[in-house]
Amino acid sequence: MIRNSLFILLLGLLFLSSNGQDLNYTLSDDSLVNHYASIKRVYYATRTDVAPKIDGHLDDECWQTVGTWDGDFVQQQPHQAKPPSQQTEIKILYDNKYLYFAIIAYDNEPEKMSPILGPRDDAYSGDIAGIALDTYHDKQTAFEFNLTSAGQKVDLMHLGEYGWDFNWNAVWDGKTSIGDSAWYAEMRVPFTQIRFANKEEHVWGMHIWRYIYRLAEESQWKLIPIDAPAMVYIFGELRGIKDIPYKRNFEVMPYGKAKYIPDSYDKSNFGFGVDGKIGVSSDFTLDYTFNPDFGQVEADPSELNLTSYEVFYDEKRPFFLEGKSILEYNSGSDMVYYSRRIGHAPSYVPGVDEEAGESLSVPDNTSIINALKLTGKNKKGLSLGFVNSMTAKEDAIITSDDVEETLAAEPFTNYSLGRIKQDFNEGSTTIGGIFTSTIRNIKDDNLNFLSDNALVGGFDVEHNWLNRKYYVSGKSFFSQVNGSETAISALQINSRHYYQREDAEHLEFDPDKTRLSGWGGEISGGKRSGKFRVQGELEWRSPGVELNDLGYLRQADYIDQQMDVEYWMNKPRGILLNYRLRLRQGHVWSYGGENLQDDLYFYSTFRFKNYWKFDLAAKRIFKNIDTRELRGGPSLLKDPENKFDVGISTNTQSDFIVGITGSFANSDDDISKNNSYSFMVNWRVSNRFMLTSESVYSLAKDNSQFLKATTVNGRSEYLVGLLDRQTFYTTLRAEFFITPELSLQYYGSPYVSTGQYLDYRRVDDSKAINLDDRFETLFRENSYLVDESGNVYHDFNNYDFDFNFQEFRSNFVARWEYKTGSTLYFVWTHNRNNYEYQYESSLFDSLKGIRKLSAQNAFMIKLSYWFSL
């Protein structure tokens, strides 16, 4: 049924009207907003023979005598379509190599200007102004260059409907200066850093904006209504650029590093590598890296995971972040391409007998030998992306009495990805596809639990009409994994699939399989602009779908339907600047027809004229059957649950911001609950020094925390416990910016979680409504647990599942961009952790105990040098 629905949707899209855009903007109920949004603004750039010196002072001859200044900005927020409180002027020049931008941001209260230094790409650190260019003129994507009044760069890519890629970092120059009645921005952007068709004369989309921090005011050269369904298709135009000689771009960035780890097997090591770009054409760029290093990347946050689901961590490595917009193919929380799989921790970690004097040495991550990435988009709207990466074979070394035993920990592996998208109707319709491939060279018997190869293919389509007010989209993906019987059996019984689940008639575990295949996807559509919005979605995963060789799959075997109704108010009214209300209904069932969950969710957010913010949310889960809690056992009924969230934050435009959030979840069984409290502080000590912290304390009781599956008298039994758990963690960041190019940053995060089991239970009737029928309490007898029938659970001899987990992760980074695109790093990482089977009633004592743990330190210096040929 789902497959047929998708095909009908795709056929329908092909016959929809080809009218991509309506020149008249009529989506707002404010006629003045519609007027400004419908105006077609055009700016003509002027060629200059005398290049300006990029120093932030607009006293060069070209700024005085060449080209024209333009202004007439209009306010977007908070008072949409009204005149701005301060005027802004811009001028654009060019020569054969560069685009030059000048911006004068007038201010009749210069003492209140906010020249705040922050990290690169922090878009709202103080006053800021910038320009975005739709160089493909596809009305979907754009390159944006901004400068804060303190001189920090913010560059990004626009990705369709309010998607932004801040990980895109171009090599360009920009400086600012502050005068007695304005601040000035001056930028020089090489044509090699943007992509465009190679032709005689260019017409590009253009957006220019300015943000006044103290007023939370944004003004724009061409108004983009705040409730528009997308941005780029409403841009103005930049004309006048012609006869640019095409130059193939070659960028090279070699690096060298030295690393010292005091407590490691190999205390010090040195390395080098090369990153770079090759302009295959004016449209497409090839990124490459050999022997890459990611030592300066911030540590992942701590988490003690007691669920069956894999913890998801964001990608933080620059090579894989840049250009990822073209490569992305996501559905819900799942990703066909999850770049963290490349260079992951070794899959096999052998056990050692520490009491016998054995020690283990195994790499933290698999070494990446090389990686290539081709991305771009041509003038006909065709987007292409390709990635290929090879990772090295890794070994684990067990040492005992000076005798070393080497075991394979990870095979040599090749990862490939291809992505293609084609735009039609001025970007209103897109059709695309994707494939991923993982091939492992497995030669060691102990690695036979890994699949030999995996292939995933996908197809997606989206159509927008009536100025993108309405949309419908479809997305699907198919997977096939091949491997030994051991590998495919392991896939069938892992937490994503659980083919062995005894109460699932639609699933059957087959130990002789050497192939696993399946499919998934989603269909969505609705109205996504204006005050009143409605969107619906149907998402599914077949039991055999598997993405995790080069993607991220949280769970297979479900169908999820959701419906959203939203109301947005963006006009100031009374004490409010704006507010938003959302009501969501959800229904989930398995591929076998099991009704797994029904829920209703309400969310609201209010922003006041004093810039305080208030959030309120509530959720009712009417029915919840968990197919994962018993780790392959029968599905388990969870009692209905109420959730309530409330949060408030002070003036977001001030130097000292405080936010407090409470989250409360209570089950109808009057036992299970999860209450958490978070406290956030952002303190701008000065325009160069920033302190931020966020602390979370949670108290949770889980009436059915899984413990173990065991066999008693030849019968499978599943044991759970009533877990009483406390968790506290905090994240502290300190950032000091000496100049926009020279900074010191510190990140530290202590984490403690301690829990005790108040009782132990055997699952009797997993779907019984009454708790006494669902579980049977186990009793202590000597050193064992027994049930009411006298059955002894030998696996629980001298049992102790209580725990105390302590961890501290931190790093300190000194970064100096001593030349545009060239950087010197100094990095110090410091980690401590401990897990013990012992309950600590005082979280404060557990937190204090971290300082007594042994520390692992690492120090690194890295120097890179960028140049272009």
Buried (B, 14 or more C-beta within 10 A) or exposed (E): EBEEEBEEBBEEBEEBEEEBBBEEBEBBEBEEBBBBBBEEBEBEBBBBEEBBEBBBBBEBEBBEEBBEEBBEBBBBBBBBBBEBBBBBBBBBBBBEBBBBBBBBBBBEEEEEBBBBBBBBBBBBBBBBBBBBBBBBBBBBBBBBBBBBBBBBBBBBBBBBBEBBBBBBBBBBBBBBBBBEEBBBBBBBBBBBBBBBBEEEEBBBBBBBBBBBBBBBBBBBBBBBBBBBBBBBBBBBBBBBBEEBEEBEBEBBBBBBBEBEBEEBEEEEEEBEBBBBBBBBBBBBBBBBBBBBBEBBBBBEBBBBEBEBEBEEEEBBBBBBBBBBBBBBBBBBEBBBBBBBBBBEEBBBEBEBEEEEEBEBBBBEBBBBBBBBBBBBBBBEBBBBBBBBBBBBBBBBBBBEEEEEEEBBBBBBBBBBBBBBBBBBBBBBBBBBBBBBBBBBEBEBEEBBBBBBBBBBBBBBBBBBBBBBBBBBBBBBBBBBBBBBEBBBBBBBBBBBBBBBBBBBEEBEBEEEBBEBBBBBBBBBBBBBBBEEBEBBBBBBBBBBBBBBBBBBBBBBBBBBBBBBBBBBBBBBEEEBBBBBBBBBBBBBBBBBEBEBBBBEBEBBBBBBBEBBBBBBBBBBBEBBBBBBBBBBBBBBBBBBBBBBBBBBBBBBBBBEBBBEBEBBBBBEBEBBBBBBBBBBBBBBEEBBBBBBBBBBBBBBBBBBBBBBBBEBEEEBBBBBBBBBBBBBBBBBBBBBBEEBBBBBBBBBBBBBBBBBBEBBBBBBBBEEEEBEEBBBEBEEEEEBBBBEEEBBBEBBEEBEBBBBBBBBBBBBBBBBBEEBBBBBBBBBBBBBBBEBEEBBEEBEEBBEBBEEBEEBBBBBBBBBBBBBE
